[in-house]
């Protein structure tokens, strides 16, 4: 293929370059597809890049993809598999203290969110708190949007925030939560809610059918190294065909959040 596919990722260009190179090498070797990287600094920037037609495909978190689907900007062609699943969970972490930790102790705390477009880093945990009758704007004394899961974990470790929202995965057939790399040793998992539909590879509407199908096939056939940069940065082990109802659980969270209590996994 002569024209590279412009591929957008929400990631730091220096940190993410090895992961992108592994991805690009795999697609080039299996399907002769060339990728050109576009690194963006926010979830909103990722959405705007796709909406403006400035990229051809993107690694998209669920909230961004759902919004793009609604505006007919494109479609998901592959779902990101993590730990044997294409779903994950939202978790609220708190810095350990002398006493017990629970949502009742959040009053007056400083919370760190990721972004208003982050499912695990804001949308689902805030809906969960509201389902318990706890309005985040009234519960917390301060709310900070820090831009990434890594930044939330660092702020929690440094004591800049008291509570942080991030993600966790559960291996297929298991029940234990696996927290992200970089989770502080002094962090206590207070609660978790989900499942949440995971990230997808999103193809822009202007991409031709032939290229889209070639790209889909290449992602589904991609072999990811367990210890490689792509696995370490994006916590991915494979790609799958996205289910037709992939975003259905997210939609139900949004429109029926107060009708029933979300699934809760026991705190560790």
Secondary structure, 3 states (H helix, E strand, C coil): CCCCEEEEEECCHHHHHHHHHHHHHHHHHHHCCCEEEEEECCHHHHHHHHHCCCCCEEEECHHHHHHHHHCCCEEEEEEEEECCECEEEEEEEEECCCCCCCHHHCCCCEEEECCCCCHHHHHHHHHHHHHCCCCHHHHCCEEEECCCHHHHHHHHHHCCCCEEEEEEEECCCCCCEEECCCCCCCEEEEEEEEEEECCEEEEECCCCHHHHHHHHHHHHHCCCCCCCHHHHHHCCCEEECCCCCCCHHHHHHHHCCCCCCCEEECCC
